[in-house]
Amino acid sequence: MRTAILTTLLLVACSAADDPPLDTGDDDGVDDPVDPDGDADFDVSDRIESLAPAATRHVYGTTPQGQSLVYYKLAPAAPNGKRALITFGLHGFEDAWKQDGRALFSIAHEAIAYYGNDPSRLHGWTVYIVPTANPDGMRFGINNWREGSGAYGRCTSLGKDINRHVSEGTSREQRALRALFDDIDPTIAIDVHGWYNTYYGDSTIGGYFQRSFNAAYDGKPARYCFVSSTGAMDCGATLGGVFHGTTSIGHDLFVEWAMRERGVPAALVEYPAPDFNLNGVFDSVWDAELGYRRMGKNTLAKLWGRTRVALDNLFANE
């Protein structure tokens, strides 16, 4: 049986006057519809089983399907007044394989466990992590279609893309995320996606990820390939081993909205694609249900490792 990669958490629930209402339950009672026997590589149940004393779980809204919109607050012993909002999974599907937003959710939980168990690594930053801003799409979605009728997976259950038309507030999830942003009033914001091997937006924030992913490390592949929406492999040159970066970003994406409307430095980080050609230690797994390869646990660990290096350096130096 495949085992979950996540380091699971037991979070001490406590309310704070400046935070949105706290959900004191230890899970949402959500079963994994794809792997009902619980043997998925990527556990999306939000269950809590071991201690991360500096982390508290909060709810900032609900989805049309009745799921909680959850964030975790990671508090240092001596806050320095700096606050980072890190969002994952605005898209439940990210185009590499079916339900690949689950990989982003898993990395978010690794970050919660890592900093929650050793808040000294925050260097005084208070960090807010949204593991998935689109739990309906991640858990129950069926496709990676762009916004429109029948789109559910990348988009919300009502066919809305949380990362488009942000200033308009086109979905319940998007409006709740904007409200959370304003409640937190972050110093910086980071929005994590896949799989274009680049960052968009603020060069200082993005630069930490660029340096981390471009550094030499054990098992780094020569280039990255991903599965397209048709199930075909794509190893285009632009998805090569160099992690790119640009200050340009599309209008009214979440990060662009944060910079333009709220004046907050922000970056959209696109992870490198999984290595489906097996040209490095980055691994993939043949999934008979999907009919093609998907990310393996070793790749997930590498992506979290590069993320950890980027965030550690950012918190220590900014």
Rosetta blueprint (number, residue, H / E / L):
1 M L
2 R L
3 T L
4 A L
5 I L
6 L L
7 T L
8 T L
9 L E
10 L E
11 L L
12 V L
13 A L
14 C L
15 S L
16 A L
17 A L
18 D L
19 D L
20 P L
21 P L
22 L L
23 D L
24 T L
25 G L
26 D L
27 D L
28 D L
29 G L
30 V L
31 D L
32 D L
33 P L
34 V L
35 D L
36 P L
37 D L
38 G L
39 D L
40 A L
41 D L
42 F L
43 D L
44 V L
45 S L
46 D L
47 R L
48 I E
49 E E
50 S E
51 L E
52 A L
53 P L
54 A L
55 A E
56 T E
57 R E
58 H E
59 V E
60 Y E
61 G E
62 T E
63 T L
64 P L
65 Q L
66 G L
67 Q L
68 S E
69 L E
70 V E
71 Y E
72 Y E
73 K E
74 L E
75 A L
76 P L
77 A L
78 A L
79 P L
80 N L
81 G L
82 K L
83 R E
84 A E
85 L E
86 I E
87 T E
88 F E
89 G L
90 L L
91 H L
92 G L
93 F L
94 E L
95 D L
96 A L
97 W L
98 K L
99 Q L
100 D L
101 G H
102 R H
103 A H
104 L H
105 F H
106 S H
107 I H
108 A H
109 H H
110 E H
111 A H
112 I H
113 A H
114 Y H
115 Y H
116 G H
117 N H
118 D L
119 P H
120 S H
121 R H
122 L H
123 H L
124 G L
125 W L
126 T E
127 V E
128 Y E
129 I E
130 V E
131 P L
132 T L
133 A L
134 N L
135 P H
136 D H
137 G H
138 M H
139 R H
140 F H
141 G L
142 I L
143 N E
144 N L
145 W L
146 R L
147 E L
148 G L
149 S L
150 G L
151 A L
152 Y L
153 G E
154 R L
155 C L
156 T L
157 S L
158 L L
159 G L
160 K L
161 D L
162 I L
163 N L
164 R L
165 H L
166 V H
167 S H
168 E H
169 G L
170 T L
171 S L
172 R H
173 E H
174 Q H
175 R H
176 A H
177 L H
178 R H
179 A H
180 L H
181 F H
182 D H
183 D H
184 I H
185 D L
186 P L
187 T L
188 I E
189 A E
190 I E
191 D E
192 V E
193 H E
194 G E
195 W L
196 Y L
197 N L
198 T E
199 Y E
200 Y E
201 G E
202 D L
203 S H
204 T H
205 I H
206 G H
207 G H
208 Y H
209 F H
210 Q H
211 R H
212 S H
213 F H
214 N H
215 A L
216 A L
217 Y L
218 D L
219 G L
220 K L
221 P L
222 A L
223 R E
224 Y L
225 C E
226 F E
227 V E
228 S L
229 S L
230 T L
231 G L
232 A L
233 M E
234 D E
235 C L
236 G L
237 A H
238 T H
239 L H
240 G E
241 G L
242 V L
243 F L
244 H E
245 G E
246 T E
247 T L
248 S L
249 I L
250 G L
251 H L
252 D L
253 L L
254 F H
255 V H
256 E H
257 W H
258 A H
259 M H
260 R H
261 E H
262 R H
263 G L
264 V L
265 P L
266 A E
267 A E
268 L E
269 V E
270 E E
271 Y E
272 P L
273 A L
274 P L
275 D E
276 F L
277 N L
278 L L
279 N L
280 G L
281 V L
282 F L
283 D L
284 S E
285 V E
286 W E
287 D E
288 A L
289 E L
290 L L
291 G L
292 Y E
293 R E
294 R E
295 M E
296 G L
297 K H
298 N H
299 T H
300 L H
301 A H
302 K H
303 L H
304 W H
305 G H
306 R H
307 T H
308 R H
309 V H
310 A H
311 L H
312 D H
313 N H
314 L H
315 F H
316 A H
317 N H
318 E L
